[in-house]
Amino acid sequence: MTEAVETAVRKEVVNGMGVFDPIELLTFSKWVASHVQDANNVSLRYAKLWGGALSYQERKSFSDMVERVTEVAGPMTPTLRTKMLKLRERLGLIN
């Protein structure tokens, strides 16, 4: 995770999720990210949880946050675009 991406995630967590002190969340997130081979598997694994626990608007906000952070990480590659579409599909935002 680059410093720019970490800053973007911190901003999203504080502003978008209302987490006042995101240090623990960011530490855990970095640990998880360092152990994940494919982000697609993460969205597949958690899709049912997110679908059941989050409202449509919360799922949309989550997807929007992921897109904003992704933009900071660099140009949208075809592979990344496919993963983003899969995430939106699994969140029930597209059919």
Secondary structure, DSSP 8 states (H G I E B T S, - for coil): --HHHHHHHHHIIIIIH--S--HHHHHHHHHHHHT-S-HHHHHHHHHHHHHHHS-HHHHHHHHHHHHHHHHHH----HHHHHHHHHHHHHTTS--
